[in-house]
């Protein structure tokens, strides 16, 4: 079966290409481009209508809530949300119930995801058993079952000796370790950025030093162990400076930020809006600006949705008691586009942060449009406005600080391995 | 971003949730109305019929005796029916959600909810979910606000000092955890007090507190110099002897109000405390019971102020 997508504007961040053209797909891969694709015989043709055809989005953090939290979301609902958002590959953190610390769980999750035939799923295994920060998981076994990296999700390892050993062990096999930097003692009890807004609202604060101090430890242990560190969801200007310095020094680390964090600050909490209860917390406006700039400069490598579906009951609570998290899979593209416009970046450079760059971190061949690459593609209109509403969101999580907002960027079709998995 | 739900479309008080951003005219309206009720509380028959037929639900998710009692007295003097619920000991412990509790009480035809909750912002959540004719009065939420306490403090200051424009007000103690301090600071700013000082060790000062419009002092003697009003805050027992403070004794030595420290303020300075007091910790008995103390009048004024708030809100 040969599928042609014609009449589209092909944007390939990996090569910097942004030009009209056509794509021919065969056996799940891109077979030819442009004139060759246009001239070839095809069984079916999809008219792109002049819209943008880009590599499918790659999201390094999307919680699917299975196993254990099916009342919040299911694999099916969230995979629907992924492809509706143009996301063709996603990595899921291990904080399920039970956590992804056994090969059997990982295997089951992958099979279930595969059977759904939507986006590609890359499980991130637990670095320590039950994420308790005490004993190491069977990383090699988990990797064989399909884990692409190891992480603690939002659970910090309190004992630095365990962290040190975990990094050593992962480095032995060359496994990537994806960690968030947050000192659990400094962050203890906090629910918002420790600043003027938390003071005015009487909310317990999480100081920026909770992130920068933990990050300093993490960077030092990475230097000593040679671990392949990927930093998840940094939130402060201080952490940006540390990552910038570490990269300048030659440390081979990578880093991501959540789409919420580059657009919002603690001021958005307003009068206790629990939609803005997130982990890490929304920081000051100056932190947001530093993160946005660092993402443009490449100090931060990629943007992720940090998709965390929470049910209505979890949000209809006083701010401190409400459950942290926001739905994000369907907002990743519009929020990336908004960021790119704000920073004056062209489409290829904007999309690199959600396609080719995360592809490098995941070590996959998708994230580019070239002959031989997997035909994971998204067709979208970058200017068409979409109102973010509970009715429109396919995700079971209807919670996001952007609810009710109109954002530009509408997905019209999503293809995974050459198959149309979403179409308007 | 969500708007503050305490004002209705006409800019009138629909709920009283915070003094932060409450317009000056409304603050003055409440204080003036309280003035007229102060005489009611001195009459033989202490009742007016303003809330006859209305139901006031005292919804206390956190234990309190004094505040709940003064709200109850205020509502009864307005001729309302008062229902007291100590939710901390009933449905919440059975796992019922905050909004379910409120919805159930709402079905019992409530007109006004007086809410105290340990979590900052809880009354905002309730205010967003009650029916249009129902009103919410915040009786203290976490560290955030205690607007009727702030108003009664303003009433007390006005009673003794007449004018706010030349005053220096010093607030002493645990600012970090104090909803009383936050509400009072906003109220004093609204009424144009030029010098508001907060005094305490760094562990009890919230970050960026100066953005609220106050001067920060760690030396109590310097902070009390020439003050017209001194507001001592209650130090919760659980804050003593942990990572915030070494001991009640050391706190008393450096931040407790003694007669000797009081002498640094202006001779006609008044001493206030929201109660309940820890004698010998934040305040010495000689000061608490002394000539400059207005701590008991504060309690009396609190009833008139709460009557004013409830009558104004129910009339809007």
HADDOCK unambig.tbl for C-alpha pairs under 7 A between the chains (distance, minus, plus):
assign (segid A and resid 194 and name CA) (segid B and resid 207 and name CA) 6.65 0.50 0.50
assign (segid A and resid 195 and name CA) (segid B and resid 207 and name CA) 5.43 0.50 0.50
assign (segid A and resid 195 and name CA) (segid B and resid 208 and name CA) 5.87 0.50 0.50
assign (segid A and resid 196 and name CA) (segid B and resid 207 and name CA) 6.33 0.50 0.50
assign (segid A and resid 196 and name CA) (segid B and resid 208 and name CA) 4.83 0.50 0.50
assign (segid A and resid 196 and name CA) (segid B and resid 209 and name CA) 6.60 0.50 0.50
assign (segid A and resid 196 and name CA) (segid B and resid 211 and name CA) 6.54 0.50 0.50
assign (segid A and resid 199 and name CA) (segid B and resid 206 and name CA) 5.77 0.50 0.50
assign (segid A and resid 199 and name CA) (segid B and resid 207 and name CA) 6.44 0.50 0.50
assign (segid A and resid 199 and name CA) (segid B and resid 209 and name CA) 6.54 0.50 0.50
assign (segid A and resid 201 and name CA) (segid B and resid 120 and name CA) 6.97 0.50 0.50
assign (segid A and resid 201 and name CA) (segid B and resid 144 and name CA) 5.17 0.50 0.50
assign (segid A and resid 202 and name CA) (segid B and resid 120 and name CA) 6.06 0.50 0.50
assign (segid A and resid 202 and name CA) (segid B and resid 142 and name CA) 6.92 0.50 0.50
assign (segid A and resid 202 and name CA) (segid B and resid 143 and name CA) 4.45 0.50 0.50
assign (segid A and resid 202 and name CA) (segid B and resid 144 and name CA) 4.01 0.50 0.50
assign (segid A and resid 203 and name CA) (segid B and resid 120 and name CA) 6.43 0.50 0.50
assign (segid A and resid 203 and name CA) (segid B and resid 143 and name CA) 6.93 0.50 0.50
assign (segid A and resid 268 and name CA) (segid B and resid 1 and name CA) 6.12 0.50 0.50
assign (segid A and resid 270 and name CA) (segid B and resid 1 and name CA) 6.04 0.50 0.50
assign (segid A and resid 270 and name CA) (segid B and resid 2 and name CA) 6.10 0.50 0.50
assign (segid A and resid 271 and name CA) (segid B and resid 2 and name CA) 6.43 0.50 0.50
assign (segid A and resid 271 and name CA) (segid B and resid 3 and name CA) 6.98 0.50 0.50
assign (segid A and resid 271 and name CA) (segid B and resid 4 and name CA) 6.29 0.50 0.50
assign (segid A and resid 272 and name CA) (segid B and resid 121 and name CA) 5.80 0.50 0.50
assign (segid A and resid 318 and name CA) (segid B and resid 119 and name CA) 6.28 0.50 0.50
assign (segid A and resid 318 and name CA) (segid B and resid 121 and name CA) 5.89 0.50 0.50
assign (segid A and resid 318 and name CA) (segid B and resid 122 and name CA) 4.74 0.50 0.50
assign (segid A and resid 318 and name CA) (segid B and resid 125 and name CA) 6.43 0.50 0.50
assign (segid A and resid 319 and name CA) (segid B and resid 121 and name CA) 6.57 0.50 0.50
assign (segid A and resid 320 and name CA) (segid B and resid 119 and name CA) 6.71 0.50 0.50
